[in-house]
Amino acid sequence: MSISRPLHVALVGAGPAGTYAADILAGSGLDVRIDLLERLPAPFGLVRYGVAPDHPRIKGIIRALEKVLARGDVRLLGNVHVGEDVSVERLTELYDVVIMSTGADADIPLPIPGVDLPGVHGAADFVSWYDGHPDVPRTWPLKAREIAVLGVGNVALDVARILAKHPKDLLSTEVPANVVAGLEGSPVTDVHIFGRRGPAQVKFTPLELRELAKVPDVDLVVYEDDFQFDEGSEEAIRSSNQVKQVVGTLTDLAMRDPEELTASRRIHLHLFHSPAEILGTQEDGVQAIRTERTELQGDGTVRGTGEYVDTPVQAVYRAVGYYSAPVDGLPFDFTGGVIPNTEGRILGDDGEYLPGLFATGWIKRGPVGLIGSTKSDAQQTISHVLADVEAGLLGQGEEPGGREALTAELTAAGVPWTNWEGWETLDAFERDLGAKDEFPRERVKVVSREAMTAISTGQEPGALH
Ligand SMILES: Cc1cc2nc3c(=O)[nH]c(=O)nc-3n(C[C@H](O)[C@H](O)[C@H](O)COP(=O)(O)OP(=O)(O)OC[C@H]3O[C@@H](n4cnc5c(N)ncnc54)[C@H](O)[C@@H]3O)c2cc1C
């Protein structure tokens, strides 16, 4: 069955998942009107506000996403927070299909004693700060000489690298001025990364590890005592080229002559250390991290040995995973941190599919996986949208109000929504800032939401961060 009028689709969240889904839908051959709603004045989600500024190759994925949005068949509506500026319920009245692609931007809690002490931070908050997210404070407390980073994924390595890197080595990136100023005041000498398991179980990728070993004037210290392998580890090394490469690189690093380690700053990688407690007081903040040594059990999992180690640190960063925010008006699975769904079809509290409601990206399958995986994910979700249209479940009856009705309502409510042309203006402004900077580069980010909105709508920006 086909439809006799255009299908109106709202995608919520202009990260890679939402943009890829919009692209696939636009190319499906269906007569479709697609609006991509984004709560920030800038699109691209975590590619702009998660990927580290010193990863320009990955940031470059933005160029591919830009091409989709510049074509004109997917219309960006920025500065619209779904759940606040417009409800999901209202969107379902204005559109035939609503696809949630809201991603994740918070930290999974880490329930250990001392986690509420001053000086304990979530990695997601720090990432948002150094990537110039408009909704976090402009200053960051960087007073610690010794810092612990808990977790052994790529985000943990990003956080450790940015904390340890000399700020002058970030001056070729898009990093905002307030971030450089903040990092310049940091007295850090040692960053300690702690992981519960061993070299064959770490989550970071070989590329990120090799990069960490090459940071100028920062030594990556790996300890021989932290090498243990069991049957599960051997199997992991045999079956995954990635694990093999990581173990190989870690082994090379551990074998180095200590005399080679002469840098003024160090990143220490401690494996088989399970974070047990953060020590300190409310008055003085963090003073140390207590970890329990662990050992392999045969299948790659670990158990505690009862041996504890205290490492003096004055700040702790939790980098044990991201977590999605629930969106008002939609069910949420608090255990998995996702909107309950079957292959992207959103399920109600009774487990039944809610017609016309879909999800894609990290909000659909949880905060794991690289940008590329959001594309296959979007493909799956859109295939179900198309199947439901074909089955006559969607796009029947009177044509809904769509974009015109939504923008009229937002304008009437005083929401300063922005559009693609607004982003192009902001993009040009940031590029100009970069070109005119004391250290000329591709772009320097504008951080303040007010300034981003003002520039996008052709007004005087005021303070940029
Ligand atoms: C710190 C970090 C570093 C990373 N580095 C890499 C890397 O180097 N390489 C790589 O391949 N992958 C990397 N990733 C993974 C990659 O960022 C994700 O795979 C990808 O961004 C997930 O896409 P998404 O569209 O589902 O979510 P997101 O990118 O989070 O996009 C979601 C969008 O929805 C918007 N939104 C949220 N709520 C609402 C709402 N209520 N209303 C309107 N809009 C809303 C958000 O503002 C955001 O723009 C990294 C992730 C993190 C956290």
The ligand as an ORCA input file, in Angstrom:
! r2SCAN-3c Opt
* xyz 0 1
  C      33.501     11.504     24.852
  C      33.148     10.742     23.607
  C      34.081     10.607     22.588
  C      33.751      9.884     21.441
  N      34.688      9.749     20.474
  C      34.400      9.041     19.366
  C      35.367      8.878     18.340
  O      36.503      9.371     18.440
  N      35.006      8.155     17.227
  C      33.744      7.608     17.082
  O      33.447      6.991     16.042
  N      32.811      7.742     18.058
  C      33.105      8.428     19.184
  N      32.166      8.549     20.156
  C      30.854      7.888     19.973
  C      29.886      8.753     19.152
  O      29.916     10.061     19.641
  C      28.477      8.157     19.226
  O      28.518      6.865     18.609
  C      27.416      8.973     18.498
  O      27.555     10.348     18.740
  C      25.994      8.568     18.941
  O      25.107      9.269     18.119
  P      23.621      9.694     18.534
  O      23.131     10.512     17.391
  O      22.856      8.509     18.948
  O      23.751     10.602     19.839
  P      24.377     12.043     20.070
  O      25.614     12.234     19.290
  O      24.415     12.191     21.552
  O      23.289     13.061     19.478
  C      22.057     13.288     20.127
  C      21.562     14.692     19.817
  O      20.242     14.843     20.368
  C      20.120     16.121     20.962
  N      19.054     16.047     21.973
  C      19.098     15.364     23.152
  N      17.925     15.508     23.814
  C      17.137     16.298     23.048
  C      15.809     16.804     23.213
  N      15.067     16.499     24.295
  N      15.306     17.620     22.250
  C      16.049     17.920     21.132
  N      17.310     17.458     20.931
  C      17.849     16.650     21.875
  C      21.494     16.375     21.553
  O      21.727     17.752     21.788
  C      22.396     15.803     20.452
  O      22.706     16.784     19.499
  C      32.467      9.284     21.308
  C      31.529      9.426     22.338
  C      31.860     10.140     23.482
  C      30.846     10.255     24.569
*
